[in-house]
Amino acid sequence: MNPEPERTEREEELLKQLDSFDDEERREALQELKELEARGEVSTKDATPGWVNMHAHTFYSYNARGYSPSRYAWEAYRRGLEVAGIVDFDCLDGSEEFLRAGQTLGLKAAAGFETRCFIPEYSDVEINSPNEPGVYYLAGTGFDASPREGTDAAETFADMRRMARGRNEAMMDKINAHVPEIAIDYDEDVLPLTPSGNATERHMLAAYEDKARRKYPDPDSLAAYWSDKLEVDRSTVESVMDDLPALKGLIRKKLMKKGGVGFVEPDEGSFPDIDRVVEATLEVEALPTACWLDGTSEAESNPMAHFRFLKNKGIPTMTIIPDRNWDVDDPQEKQMKLEKLEEVVEVARELNMPILVGTEMNKTSQRFVDAFDTPELKPYVEDFRTGALVAWGHTLLKMTANLSYTGDWSREQFGDDEEARNEFYRRAGEAPMPSNNTLKSLCRMGADDSPNDILNLLEG
């Protein structure tokens, strides 16, 4: 485990500025932090091989600590992550900022999205969204910019955002009817919580909890209110009153999830079709990534068949949140889920699907980076590191020479040899962070250059 460097008073001030909704303030704060580090006035850790988090949300969707893309980049850099990646729900709003921050700091960075889509072939089967048959969490990484306006990909991302808002407002209307005393307005109470109008269910949850606390400032009255509205024993509410994440979890479970008053039964029209989202991702030569929950759903019970199906749709990589399978209190459940983790990693190896791992960071209880030194995760660290390096190698070459993992050059060079393709992008990602001169040389390279030409430049 990398211990966190101590923070100076000035660094603490700049960290607050890093989380400002003003982009220029964030840019200036990050630049000053880098200058302070260069003068030895701020401490950071050297990058540690295998120390990666490729699945963190920022405040463009929801980060429990309020981190902006620049703040997350700084925290990843100062703690010594080898590679860091962000995903935000239904948008790419923070991608360019995160990549820019990576260049400023010398941090290997990848950026993308997460969304919920619909898989018609699984319309009656639970996949990775509990209690929602056919609904599927899908991610993408390796974007170097948002899709150009007027393209099919841009239209798809606009629809993802529009459909998400529609689902949120439908849920809000049902909850407002149940809790009229703390009814919220989407434009006035929810959208101001995010810098670009891309609100999530968790922003709505924060708005309800905050309004209830202001409406009932007395703890006894607040406990009585939530006990009544959530239809749970008052003692249950009181037990979590001083634990805000736990209280929010209880509210979310009772109001927003399956069985809750605000739950809206999903159907095929509630979400974009998976093929459309995959096509949009591939249109801009990024990497679609298949998200795995924990192996306990009907679809995930046969991971080989499930991931073969997804790979045939054009999805080359896999995302895992390891905490779900090893950091489990019940010994029997933990053993079962560890076996599921081992099984899915073996599937990824056999199918040559690089694995991206992360901690999400949309709950305060989640780690900044996975506990890779635990006995449960040690056997897979090299798999997880390889996936992160592939994502960075792709991002680097896409940003400079336009030689992406999913583009024509890659297909021409490697054909069906997936092992060779993964090894090339892994080596590109493992090479030292390129200097400005190397970046300029990469920008002059292109489709006429061979994999060896690229590696010779990067590896020196």
N, C-alpha and C positions, 0 to 999 in steps of 0.2 A: 504494500500500500504506500502511495506517495503522500507523506505528510504535507499539509497545506502550509505554504510560506506565510509568515506573519505579515499583517497589513499595516502600512503607515497611515497616519491621519489624513494626509493628502490623497492617498489612494482611496480611502473610504469616501472622501468627498467626490472623487472622480467616478467611483462606482455608481453613486446616485445619479450622476450626470449620464452615465452609460445607459441607464434605464429610462431616460427621458423619452417622451414621444417625439421630440424634435431631432430629426436626423442629423442636422449640423452639430448640435450639442454632443451627440454620441460620437460623431466623427472626431471632433476636437478632443474629447476626453480620451478616446483610445490613442490618439496620436501623442498626447501628453504622457499617458501611461508608458508608452513605448520609449519615449525620451527619458522618463524617469528611470526606467529599467537600464537603459544604455549608460546612464550616469551612476548606476549602482545604488539608486535611492529606492528602488522597489525590487523585491526578491521574487524570482520565478524558479521553477524546476526545469531541468533538462528533460526533453522528451524521452519517455520510457517505452521501449518496444512492447507492443501488445496492450498498451494502456489506451483504450479507445472507447468512445461513445458516439455511435452513428445514428442515434434515434432520440433526439432531444427536441422538445417543442420550445418555441420562443413566444414572446408576448404578441406575436402576430396571429397566433391562435390562442394558446393558453400555456403559460409557464407559471408554476405555483410560486416561484420566487420572483416573478416579475421580470425575468431576464429578457433583454433585447438580444438580437443576433450578435451585436458587438459585445455585449456583456458576456454572453455565453462563450464567444470566441476568446475573450480575455481570460475567463475562468479556466477554460480548457488549456490555454497556453501556459498560464502561471502554475497550474498543477502538473504540467508535464505530460498531457495527453499526446500520443503519437499522431492520432488522426481524430478529428471531431466532425460530426455531421448533424444537421438540423432537418427536421420535418415539421411543417405546419399544416394544420387541417385545411384542406380545400383551397390553398393558396400557395404562391411562391413569393409573397411580398417581401420576405426577409432574405431571400437567396442571394441577391447581388450584394447586399450589405455584408452578409456573412463571409462570402468569398473575398470581398474587399478587405474585411477585417483580417482574414487569414493571411492575405498578402502583406498587410501592414505588419503583422506580428511574426510572420514566418511560421504559421501554423498550417499544417495540411488539413484542408477543409473540403467538405462536400455538402451539397444542399439539395433539398427536395420537398416533398409533400406527403401527406397521408390523407386518405379519404375513405368514405364508405361507398361501396358500389353494389351492384346487384349481379348475381350470377344465375342466369335462367336455368342452367343445367342443374343447379342445386336449389331450386326454388322451394323445395319441401324439406331441405336438409340444413341443420344448424352447422355453421362453418366456424367462424372466429368472432362473431358478434353474438353473445349469449342471448338466447330466446328470440332470435330474429332469423328465421330460416331464409336462406338465399342472400342475406346481407353479408358483405365481405369487406373487411379492412384491407386496403391495398395502399402501398406506398410507392414512391419513386425517388431516386437519388441521382446525383450527377448532372444536375441542371447548371448551366452557366449563365442563364438569363431566363426571364419569363418569355413565353411564346409571343412572337410578333403579332401585333394587332391585325385582325382580319384573317388570320389563319384558322384552320379547323381546330388546332390545338388550343388556341386562345379562346375560341368559342366553347370548347369543352370545359376549360377551367372556369370560364364565366358561368356556365351552367352548374358546375359543381358548387360554386359559391351561392348561386341563386337558390338551388334546391336545398342546400343546408339552411339558408335563412328561412325558407318556407317550412321546413320541418321544425325549426326552432320556434317560429311564431305559432304554429299549430299547437305545439306543446305548451307554450306560454299562455295561450288563450284558455286551455283546459285548466292549467294550474291557477291562473288568475280567478277563474270562477270558483275554485275551491278555497282560495286564500284571498278574498277581496280586500281584507284589511291591509295586505302588503302587496297588492297587485302592482306589477311593474309595466313600464312602457319600453318597448324595444329600442326606440330611437333615443329616448331620454335617459334610460337607466342602464341599458346593456351596451349599446355601441360605444359610449364614451370610455368603456373599460378596455378597449383595444385601439391601437393607433390607426388602423386602416379599415375599420368597419367590418372586420371579419370575425364576428362573435361566434362563440361555441356554447354548447350546453353548460360548460363550467362557468362561463361568464354569467349566464342566466342564474345559475346556482348562487354565485357570489352576490348578484343583485338582490335575490330574494333573502338571503341570509342577512345581508347588510340592512335591508329595509326593515326586516323583523326586529333586528337589534335596536334600530333607531325608534321603531314604533313601541317597543316594549323594553326600555332601558333597565328596568328592574329585573334581575335574574330570575326571581320566582315567577314573575308574570311571563317572561320569555319561555321558561321551561313549561309552564302551564299551556301556553299557546301552541308550542310545537308538539306537546303531548296530545293535545286535542286534534290538531290538523294532521299529524302523522299517524294518529291512532296507535300509539305505543304507550307503555307505562311511563309515568312521569319519572320514575327512577332511572329508566333507560335514557331519557333525555338528559337528566341531571348528571349522569355518569360521563357524558361527553361534552357538557357545556363548556368546560375549560380546555377542550381539545378541539380546536376549530376544524382541522381536517376530518376528525371523526364525526363531528356534528354535521359537517357538509356531506359526508358520506351517508349518514343516516337520512338526511333530507333528500339527497339524490335518489337513494334507494326507494324511499316511500313516495316520492312525487314524480320522478322522471323515468324510472326503469320499469321493466315488465311488472304489471300488477299495480303500478302507481297511477294516481289520478291523471297525470299528464302524459302518460305513455300513449303514443300514437302507433297503432299497428302498421308496420311498414308493408309496402307492396312494391312491385316492380317499378312503378312510376315514381316512387319516392326517391330513388337513387339513380345515378347514371349507370348505364350498362358497363360491365367490366371491360368488354372489348373496346368500347369507345375510349375509356381512360387509358388503357394500354396503348392504343393507337396514337393518342395524343402525346404520350410520353415518348414513344418511339419516333414520332414525327420530328421531335426536336433532338433526337439521338441521345436521350437520357436513359436511365436504367429502371424499368418497372421492377418492383420487389414484392414478392409474395409474403404476406404477414402470417405468422404462425402464432396461435394463442398458447396452448399448453398441451395439446395432444388428446384432450378429453372429449372433444365434440365428435359428433357422428362422422363428419367429413374428415377430420384429422385422425380418426382411429386407424385409417389406412394411409399413412403419409406418403408411401411410394406412389400409389395410384393418384392421390390428391395432387402431389407436386408434379407428377408427369402431366396431368391435365393442365395445370397452371403454366408449366413450361411450354406446352404446346400452344398456348395462347400468346406466346412471345415474352414471357416473364423469365429473365435469366438469373435473378438473385432472390435471396430469401432473407426475411427479417425475423429475429427472435428477441424477446425480452426475457433474458435468463432468470431474473428474479422470480418469475411466476413458477419456475420449475424446481428451484433449489431452496429458496428462502421461505420454506413452508413449515408451520409449527407441528402439524400432525405427522408423526413418523411414518405411518403407513401411506398417507397421501403423498408425502415427500418422496418416499421410495418409488411409488408408482410414477410420479411426475419426472423423477430423475431418469427412470427407464424410458419414458417418452422422449425426454431430451436427447438421450443417447441415440434413440432410434431415428429421430429427425435429423440429427447431425450426420448419421451414417447415410441417410437418404440424400442429403445435400452433397456429400462427398461423391456418392455414386452418380448423381445427376450433374455433377460439376456446377453446382449453384453456389457461388460465393455467399457467405453468411454475414449479414450486418446485424450487430447487436447494439443495444442501448438501454437506457433507463426511463425514457419518456420525459421525466421531470415535470409532469403536470399534476403531481401530488407532492406535498412537502415531505412526505415520508420516504420518497424515492431517493436513492443514492445519486451522487453526481456522476459516478462511474461504477461499473460493476465490480464486484469483489472477485477479481480474477485469480487471486491467490488462495481462494478456498479450495479444498479437495474436490468439491463438486464441479467446479468450473475449470480447474487446471488442465484436464484432458483435452479441452476444446479451445484453449487460448490461441493456439496457432491458427485454427480454423477461423476464429473471430478476427484475428489480426489480418489474415489474408483477405477477408472480405472488405475490411476497412481500407487496406492498401489498394485493392482493385478499384474501389470507388474513388479514391484520391487519384490514382494513376489515370483513370478515365477522365476525371474532372480536369486534371492538369493538361492532358493532351487535347481535350475538347476546347479548353479555353485558349490554347496557344496554336497548335497545328491543325485543329479541327479533325483530329483522328480519334473518334469516339469508339467506345466498346461496341456500340450497336450500329455503327455506320458502315458505309460501303467499303472503306479502306480495311476495316477489321475483317469483314466478310471475305474480301479478296485475299487478304494475307493469311488467314487462318482457316477459312472454309468451315468444315465441320469439326475441326480439331479444337474442342472447347478447352481441353487441358492447356494447350499451347497459348490460346488467347488469354486464359486466366493467369498463366504464368508470366506472360508479357506485361499485362497491366499491373500485376503484383510487383514485378521488378521495377516498373516505372514508378509505382507508388512508394516502393521501399528506398529508392535512390534519395540522396540528400535533398533537402529543400533547395530548389534551384536558385542560383544567384540571378540578379537582373540581367547579366550578360547571357546566361543560359536561357532565360525566358525569351530574350530577344532572338536567340538562335532558334529556339523552338517555334517561334512565330513565323520564321522564314521556312520552316519545314512543312511538308504536306504529303499528298497522295503518292508522290514519286519516291518518297523515302521508305526504307525498309524498317522492320522492327529492330534490326541490329543497328541501323543508323541512329534510331531514337535512343536506344539503350546506351550506345557508345557515348552519346552526348550527355545523357543524364548521369551515367555511372562514372564518367570520366576515364 
